[in-house]
Amino acid sequence: MRKKIVAGNWKMNMDYNEGLSLFSEVINMVKDEVTGSQQAVVCSPFIHLHSLAQMAKGYHKVVIGAQNAHQAESGAYTGETSAKMIHSVGAEYVILGHSERRQYFGETNELLARKTDTALKHGLKPIFCIGETLTERESDQHFDIIKTQLTEGVFHLSEAHFEHIVLAYEPVWAIGTGKTATSQQAQEIHAFIRIEIAAKYGQEIAANTTILYGGSCTPKNAPELFAQPDIDGGLIGGASLKSRDFVDIVKVFN
């Protein structure tokens, strides 16, 4: 059975005290209301990581992730944060390749492959994001784009390393726009991703790979999305900033 995960991406929101307050609400709700084996991952800004990890210590249903990590081990990279640093404060996951990082910071598949290698070396599980823009979808390039992102970003990994990867499909045209891929559109892409994994690593690894949907997921549409056979959870943006909404999405797997 592959792991069911709901990951919250706070993006650049929440000052220190706001973040601690939100996380306290989330973890208490999860303890009271989540009855399944699903895992909630909270990916906060760097300033919160250590404190949130301490609050979640010993409780496996809620774990902590970062939103980015540098590709280098260490060095003269002012303002950057390494995978080793992130792991040292208690984070278990790191989001890599989010569409905003690709768009605003020019992150390429080649760079993300290096980030993935460094993250794995230091014990972090990458949530590796892939997905197409509206232009790419309308010009019928979406399958080619996703295949290229997989091939250049993570398919260089050994089987042993790939088994630590979580993939997140984010239709870029549905992020922050209020648009959502239909459950059929999302399932079609998730199934394609799993076929590509099977072609590279074999059916068993493909069957065990967690693939999340990340595109304006809400408590209202999550049940239909998560009911699809190849959708194993969500990468949640705006709804993760409201404890009730986020935990209601986590509870879909109860």
Secondary structure, 3 states (H helix, E strand, C coil): CCCCEEEEECCCCCCHHHHHHHHHHHHHHHHHHCCCCCEEEEECCHHHHHHHHHHHCCCCCEEEEECCCCCCCCCCCCCCCCHHHHHHCCCCEEEECCHHHHHHHCCCHHHHHHHHHHHHHCCCEEEEEECCCHHHHHCCCHHHHHHHHHHHHCCCCCHHHHCCCEEEECCHHHCCCCCCCCHHHHHHHHHHHHHHHHHHHCHHHHHHCCEEECCCCCCCCHHHHHCCCCCCEEEECHHHHCHHHHHHHHHHHC
